[in-house]
Amino acid sequence: MTDTQSTTDIGPETSGETAVLTTSALFTAIAGIILVDAEILAVAGTAAYALSAAIGTGPVGLAVIGGLVGLPTLWLCWMVARLAIAGERDAANDE
C-alpha cells in the first residue's frame, strides 16, 4: 500500500487509473444491490418485529426497536452498494 492510498478507499487497485463504470456494469451492480439489500432489510425487519413481540411492547416499542436496528441496517446497505459498484469497476472483471 502506498503512502497516498487510504485504507478506507474501495475501488480498483490499479496504477492510478480510474476504471469506467459502463451502463451494463451499472445495471449489474444495481441488480445485485437490490437483491442483497432486500434480504438485509427483510431480516432486520423480521428481527425487530420478533424482538418487539417477544418483549411484549406495543407499536411505540416496535418503532424504537426498529429505529435502533434501522441505523446499522442502512449503513450495511450503503456498504453493500459501495462494494457492488467497486466490484463492477474492477479491471479484473473486464476479462
For each residue, the residues with C-beta under 8 A, 3 or more apart:
1: 5 7
2: 5
3:
4:
5: 1 2 9 13
6: 9
7: 1
8:
9: 5 6
10: 82 83 86
11: 18 19 86 89 90
12: 17 18 19 86 89 90 91
13: 5
14: 17 19 91
15:
16:
17: 12 14
18: 11 12
19: 11 12 14 89 90 91
20: 89
21: 25 26 29 85 88 89
22: 25 26
23: 26 27
24: 27 28
25: 21 22 28 29 88 89 93
26: 21 22 23 29 30 85 88
27: 23 24 30 31
28: 24 25 31 32 88
29: 21 25 26 32 33 81 84 85 87 88
30: 26 27 33 34
31: 27 28 34 35
32: 28 29 35 36 84
33: 29 30 36 37 80 81 84
34: 30 31 37 38
35: 31 32 38 39
36: 32 33 39 40 80 84
37: 33 34 40 41 77 80 81
38: 34 35 41 42
39: 35 36 42 43
40: 36 37 43 44 73 76 77 80
41: 37 38 44 45 73 77
42: 38 39 45 46
43: 39 40 46 47
44: 40 41 47 48 69 70 73
45: 41 42 48 49 66
46: 42 43 49 50
47: 43 44 50 51 69
48: 44 45 51 52 62 65 66 69 70
49: 45 46 52 53 62
50: 46 47 53 54
51: 47 48 54 55 65
52: 48 49 55 57 61 62 65 66
53: 49 50 56
54: 50 51
55: 51 52 61
56: 53
57: 52 60 61 62 64 65
58: 61 62
59: 62 63
60: 57 63 64
61: 52 55 57 58 64 65
62: 48 49 52 57 58 59 65 66
63: 59 60 66 67
64: 57 60 61 67 68
65: 48 51 52 57 61 62 68 69
66: 45 48 52 62 63 69 70
67: 63 64 70 71
68: 64 65 71
69: 44 47 48 65 66 72 73
70: 44 48 66 67 73 74
71: 67 68 74 75
72: 69 75 76
73: 40 41 44 69 70 76 77
74: 70 71 77 78
75: 71 72 78 79
76: 40 72 73 79 80
77: 37 40 41 73 74 80 81
78: 74 75 81 82
79: 75 76 82 83
80: 33 36 37 40 76 77 83 84
81: 29 33 37 77 78 84 85
82: 10 78 79 85 86
83: 10 79 80 86 87
84: 29 32 33 36 80 81 87 88
85: 21 26 29 81 82 88 89
86: 10 11 12 82 83 89 90
87: 29 83 84 90 93
88: 21 25 26 28 29 84 85 93
89: 11 12 19 20 21 25 85 86
90: 11 12 19 86 87 93
91: 12 14 19 94
92: 95
93: 25 87 88 90
94: 91
95: 92
